[in-house]
Amino acid sequence: MTDLRRTTETTRHDFAAGETGRGPSVPSGGLANDPKAGQWDGRRMSKRMIADYKTFIVTDGEGVRNSLYVSGCPFHCVDCFNASIWDFQAGHEYTQALEDRIIEDLKPDYVQGITFLGGEPLLATPVLIPLSRRIRREFGHTKDIWSWTGYTWEELMRPGETPDKRELLELIDVLVDGRFIRTLKDSLLQFRGSSNQRILDVPKSLAAGAPVIWAKLHDQERDIPEIYLKDREAGEGQQAS
């Protein structure tokens, strides 16, 4: 059986070589594919496939959330946690019944909102734009919408990028941007895997014309197990004295 990760590791490309101002860690040094503006168009690439849908999650953004994992991602970041859903045809087709369930699952007061993950949500616009519009119609801004993306904010704002990406962004509240870069992995980061990634306030970023960091950002300063270990050692030392 062919090892997908090993096969793709030697074929990653910077398709916009020489372009500057693409955001943190772009180009990625061969650890992900780096696209030109408009090179990947979700309106053509999406197969309207969903890898997973989970309810009442507390790890995919602020508060209790429901999470929709879309299929398909051409970034192919080395050591990607979700490499099994790089294929745009993975999973099962998005249906009206699933959409209705998503809306119903958002109704409880304790559910803060929905999160789009993948795969690459900014290439799943044929599904996520209509869904996001329905969420806004039915809930206004009482429910928030988070999304992850391998694109940087600067790439999404480049001239020549497909307009559907901006259309979806205008419906999103918080965006976690940037590829996962293996060499920048940091377990202390809030809601992201590598230090080049940012948590952005999308409405404020659009208004400012530049990325604005989410105001509630709060990374850990040291690993939680390390804290517990030191506390335990201190307690044992007091008992021995």
Rosetta blueprint (number, residue, H / E / L):
1 M L
2 T L
3 D L
4 L H
5 R H
6 R H
7 T H
8 T H
9 E H
10 T L
11 T L
12 R L
13 H L
14 D E
15 F L
16 A L
17 A L
18 G L
19 E L
20 T L
21 G L
22 R L
23 G L
24 P L
25 S L
26 V L
27 P L
28 S L
29 G L
30 G L
31 L L
32 A L
33 N L
34 D E
35 P L
36 K L
37 A L
38 G L
39 Q L
40 W L
41 D L
42 G H
43 R H
44 R H
45 M H
46 S L
47 K L
48 R L
49 M E
50 I E
51 A E
52 D E
53 Y E
54 K E
55 T E
56 F E
57 I E
58 V L
59 T L
60 D L
61 G L
62 E L
63 G L
64 V E
65 R E
66 N E
67 S E
68 L E
69 Y E
70 V E
71 S L
72 G L
73 C L
74 P L
75 F L
76 H L
77 C L
78 V L
79 D L
80 C L
81 F L
82 N L
83 A H
84 S H
85 I H
86 W L
87 D L
88 F L
89 Q L
90 A L
91 G L
92 H E
93 E E
94 Y L
95 T L
96 Q H
97 A H
98 L H
99 E H
100 D H
101 R H
102 I H
103 I H
104 E H
105 D H
106 L L
107 K L
108 P L
109 D L
110 Y L
111 V E
112 Q E
113 G E
114 I E
115 T E
116 F E
117 L E
118 G L
119 G L
120 E L
121 P H
122 L H
123 L H
124 A L
125 T H
126 P H
127 V H
128 L H
129 I H
130 P H
131 L H
132 S H
133 R H
134 R H
135 I H
136 R H
137 R H
138 E H
139 F H
140 G L
141 H L
142 T L
143 K L
144 D E
145 I E
146 W E
147 S E
148 W E
149 T L
150 G L
151 Y L
152 T L
153 W H
154 E H
155 E H
156 L H
157 M L
158 R L
159 P L
160 G L
161 E L
162 T L
163 P H
164 D H
165 K H
166 R H
167 E H
168 L H
169 L H
170 E L
171 L L
172 I L
173 D L
174 V E
175 L E
176 V E
177 D E
178 G L
179 R L
180 F L
181 I L
182 R H
183 T H
184 L H
185 K E
186 D L
187 S L
188 L L
189 L L
190 Q L
191 F L
192 R L
193 G L
194 S E
195 S L
196 N L
197 Q L
198 R E
199 I E
200 L E
201 D E
202 V H
203 P H
204 K H
205 S H
206 L H
207 A H
208 A H
209 G L
210 A L
211 P L
212 V L
213 I E
214 W L
215 A L
216 K L
217 L L
218 H L
219 D L
220 Q L
221 E L
222 R L
223 D L
224 I H
225 P H
226 E H
227 I H
228 Y H
229 L H
230 K H
231 D H
232 R H
233 E H
234 A H
235 G H
236 E H
237 G H
238 Q H
239 Q H
240 A H
241 S L
